Amino acid sequence: MTSAARHQMSDLGRRIEARRTRLGLSREDVAARAGSTPGYIELLEEQLPSPGIEFLVRLANALETTVQDLTGYTADLAPGKAHAGHHAGMVGIDETECWALLDDHGVGRVAVTGSDGPEIYPVNYQVVGREVLFMTAEDTPLARAAVTGAAIAFEEDRVDDAFSQGWSVLLAGPVRKVSDPATAQTLRAAAYSTPWAGEGRDTVVVLSPRRVTGRRVLVQGAPGTSSGPGPRP
């Protein structure tokens, strides 16, 4: 895609492309799922059409999301506004699936003990082997915890408001600061993205989890379930 075409992308186009990429789908895949053509999916991503609601519903289903999320209606709303689902249940997630859900990178939350007590805030993260890398400013509670090797908690989750279900993964263990300049630079270069919060976050911190746990809330009849709550088939 040319820089000019990308500059023209609408918010809808960017969300379609981002969701498709996250699912590992080609335009041909999405077109087949939505009953469309690859050319029209390309048009949606790269230009500024206004598809009808019927096609938006099909497209959202093809991308395993909702029309509200796809169009950005819920972008500034806290998740979890829906009522609890009928016949909901909770199941544990094993360590292998926990790492799979974290994927290669994303945005999660760290919990650290600061000068005034516990503090929780969002961070970009990068999975490296069976450790998690963060980039932060030198004077943050996370950086100070890394200097002393203190234990922290890191959490990532997903919520499906449409079906009142979702999952969460929790990692706990000590963090350390990467002091060797060459190693720190190599890790920074390997990260998918610089921190969303902006420049000045060059301190590389690594979490070595001693505990990796997860849980999933499932609702009978929702996607990913059969006749009732239980592990995914």
C-alpha positions as CSV (number, residue, x, y, z in Angstrom):
1,M,0.0,0.0,0.0
2,T,1.3,3.4,-0.9
3,S,1.8,6.1,1.8
4,A,-0.8,8.2,0.1
5,A,-3.4,5.4,0.2
6,R,-2.6,4.7,3.9
7,H,-3.0,8.4,4.7
8,Q,-6.6,8.2,3.2
9,M,-7.6,5.2,5.4
10,S,-10.6,5.9,7.5
11,D,-10.9,4.8,11.1
12,L,-13.1,2.0,9.9
13,G,-10.5,0.9,7.4
14,R,-7.8,0.9,10.0
15,R,-9.9,-1.2,12.4
16,I,-10.7,-3.7,9.6
17,E,-7.1,-4.1,8.7
18,A,-5.9,-4.3,12.3
19,R,-8.6,-6.9,13.2
20,R,-7.9,-8.9,10.1
21,T,-4.2,-8.9,10.7
22,R,-4.6,-9.9,14.3
23,L,-6.7,-12.9,13.2
24,G,-4.1,-13.8,10.6
25,L,-6.6,-13.5,7.8
26,S,-6.1,-12.5,4.2
27,R,-8.5,-10.2,2.3
28,E,-9.6,-13.3,0.4
29,D,-10.4,-15.1,3.7
30,V,-12.5,-12.2,5.0
31,A,-14.3,-11.8,1.7
32,A,-15.2,-15.5,1.7
33,R,-16.5,-15.3,5.3
34,A,-18.5,-12.1,4.6
35,G,-19.9,-13.1,1.2
36,S,-18.0,-10.3,-0.6
37,T,-14.9,-9.9,-2.9
38,P,-11.3,-9.3,-2.0
39,G,-11.4,-6.1,-4.0
40,Y,-14.3,-4.7,-1.9
41,I,-12.4,-5.6,1.3
42,E,-9.4,-3.7,-0.1
43,L,-11.7,-0.7,-0.9
44,L,-13.0,-0.7,2.7
45,E,-9.5,-0.8,4.1
46,E,-7.8,1.8,1.8
47,Q,-10.5,4.3,1.0
48,L,-13.6,5.9,2.5
49,P,-16.8,4.0,1.6
50,S,-19.8,3.9,3.9
51,P,-21.1,0.3,3.7
52,G,-24.7,-0.5,4.7
53,I,-25.5,-1.9,8.1
54,E,-26.3,-5.3,6.6
55,F,-22.8,-5.7,5.2
56,L,-21.2,-4.3,8.4
57,V,-22.9,-7.0,10.4
58,R,-21.6,-9.7,8.0
59,L,-18.1,-8.1,8.1
60,A,-18.1,-7.9,11.9
61,N,-19.1,-11.6,12.1
62,A,-16.3,-12.5,9.6
63,L,-13.8,-10.7,11.8
64,E,-15.2,-12.2,15.0
65,T,-16.1,-8.9,16.5
66,T,-19.1,-6.5,16.8
67,V,-20.3,-3.6,14.6
68,Q,-19.8,-1.3,17.6
69,D,-16.2,-2.3,18.0
70,L,-15.5,-2.2,14.3
71,T,-16.9,1.3,13.9
72,G,-15.2,2.6,17.0
73,Y,-18.5,3.2,18.9
74,T,-17.1,1.5,22.0
75,A,-13.5,2.9,21.7
76,D,-13.8,5.2,24.7
77,L,-16.1,3.0,26.8
78,A,-14.9,0.8,29.6
79,P,-15.6,-2.9,28.8
80,G,-18.0,-5.0,30.7
81,K,-21.3,-3.0,30.4
82,A,-23.4,-6.0,29.5
83,H,-25.4,-8.1,31.9
84,A,-24.0,-11.5,32.9
85,G,-24.8,-14.3,30.5
86,H,-27.2,-17.2,31.3
87,H,-25.6,-20.4,32.5
88,A,-22.1,-18.8,32.7
89,G,-19.2,-20.7,34.1
90,M,-15.5,-20.3,34.8
91,V,-12.7,-22.6,33.7
92,G,-9.0,-22.5,34.2
93,I,-6.5,-21.9,31.4
94,D,-3.3,-24.0,31.4
95,E,0.1,-22.3,31.1
96,T,0.6,-23.2,27.4
97,E,-2.7,-21.5,26.4
98,C,-1.9,-18.5,28.7
99,W,1.2,-17.8,26.7
100,A,-0.7,-18.3,23.5
101,L,-3.3,-15.8,24.5
102,L,-0.6,-13.2,25.4
103,D,0.6,-13.7,21.9
104,D,3.8,-11.9,20.8
105,H,2.9,-8.4,22.1
106,G,0.1,-6.2,23.3
107,V,-1.1,-3.9,26.1
108,G,-1.6,-5.2,29.6
109,R,-1.4,-4.0,33.2
110,V,1.3,-4.2,35.8
111,A,0.7,-4.0,39.5
112,V,3.7,-2.8,41.6
113,T,4.1,-1.5,45.2
114,G,4.9,2.2,45.1
115,S,5.7,4.7,47.8
116,D,2.0,5.1,48.6
117,G,1.0,1.5,48.2
118,P,-0.1,-0.7,45.3
119,E,-0.2,0.9,41.9
120,I,-1.7,-0.5,38.7
121,Y,-1.2,1.0,35.2
122,P,-1.2,0.0,31.5
123,V,1.9,-0.9,29.7
124,N,3.0,-2.1,26.3
125,Y,4.6,-5.6,26.5
126,Q,6.7,-7.9,24.4
127,V,6.9,-11.6,25.0
128,V,10.5,-12.9,24.7
129,G,10.7,-16.7,25.2
130,R,9.0,-17.3,28.6
131,E,9.7,-13.7,29.8
132,V,7.9,-10.4,29.3
133,L,9.7,-7.2,28.3
134,F,8.6,-3.7,29.2
135,M,10.1,-0.3,28.3
136,T,9.5,2.4,30.9
137,A,10.9,5.7,32.2
138,E,13.8,5.5,34.7
139,D,11.8,7.0,37.6
140,T,8.6,4.9,37.4
141,P,7.6,2.4,40.1
142,L,8.2,-0.4,37.6
143,A,11.8,0.7,37.0
144,R,12.4,1.1,40.7
145,A,11.0,-2.4,41.4
146,A,13.3,-3.8,38.7
147,V,16.4,-2.3,40.4
148,T,15.7,-4.2,43.6
149,G,14.3,-7.4,41.9
150,A,10.9,-7.0,43.5
151,A,8.0,-9.1,42.6
152,I,5.2,-7.7,40.4
153,A,2.0,-8.9,38.8
154,F,1.2,-8.5,35.1
155,E,-2.3,-9.0,33.7
156,E,-3.8,-9.2,30.2
157,D,-7.4,-9.8,29.4
158,R,-10.1,-9.7,26.7
159,V,-13.8,-9.1,27.2
160,D,-16.6,-10.0,24.7
161,D,-19.4,-7.7,25.7
162,A,-21.7,-9.1,23.1
163,F,-21.8,-12.5,24.9
164,S,-20.7,-11.5,28.4
165,Q,-17.6,-13.7,28.3
166,G,-13.9,-13.4,28.2
167,W,-10.5,-14.4,29.6
168,S,-7.7,-13.1,31.8
169,V,-4.1,-14.2,32.2
170,L,-2.0,-13.3,35.3
171,L,1.8,-13.6,35.6
172,A,3.6,-13.0,38.9
173,G,7.3,-12.9,39.6
174,P,10.5,-10.8,40.0
175,V,11.5,-8.1,37.5
176,R,15.0,-7.0,36.6
177,K,16.5,-4.1,34.8
178,V,18.6,-4.8,31.8
179,S,21.7,-2.9,32.5
180,D,24.0,-4.0,29.7
181,P,23.6,-1.3,27.0
182,A,24.1,-3.6,24.1
183,T,21.6,-6.2,25.4
184,A,19.1,-3.4,26.2
185,Q,19.4,-2.0,22.7
186,T,18.9,-5.4,21.1
187,L,15.7,-6.0,23.1
188,R,14.4,-2.5,22.3
189,A,15.0,-3.2,18.6
190,A,13.2,-6.5,18.8
191,A,10.1,-5.0,20.3
192,Y,7.1,-4.7,18.0
193,S,6.4,-1.1,19.0
194,T,7.8,1.7,21.2
195,P,5.6,2.6,24.2
196,W,2.3,4.2,23.2
197,A,2.9,6.7,26.0
198,G,5.7,8.4,24.0
199,E,9.4,9.1,24.2
200,G,11.7,8.9,27.2
201,R,10.8,5.3,28.1
202,D,14.2,3.7,27.4
203,T,14.6,1.6,30.6
204,V,14.3,-2.1,29.7
205,V,12.6,-4.2,32.3
206,V,12.1,-8.0,32.1
207,L,9.6,-10.0,34.1
208,S,10.5,-13.6,34.8
209,P,7.2,-15.1,36.0
210,R,7.2,-17.8,38.7
211,R,3.5,-18.2,38.4
212,V,1.4,-18.2,35.2
213,T,-2.4,-18.7,35.6
214,G,-5.5,-17.9,33.6
215,R,-9.2,-18.2,33.7
216,R,-12.0,-18.0,31.1
217,V,-15.7,-17.1,31.6
218,L,-17.9,-19.0,29.1
219,V,-21.6,-18.6,28.4
220,Q,-23.7,-21.5,27.1
221,G,-24.4,-21.1,23.4
222,A,-21.8,-18.3,22.9
223,P,-19.0,-18.7,20.4
224,G,-16.4,-21.1,21.6
225,T,-18.8,-23.2,23.6
226,S,-20.9,-26.2,22.9
227,S,-23.9,-27.0,25.1
228,G,-22.5,-25.4,28.2
229,P,-19.5,-23.9,29.9
230,G,-16.3,-25.9,29.5
231,P,-13.0,-26.0,27.8
232,R,-12.9,-25.0,24.1
233,P,-13.2,-27.9,21.7
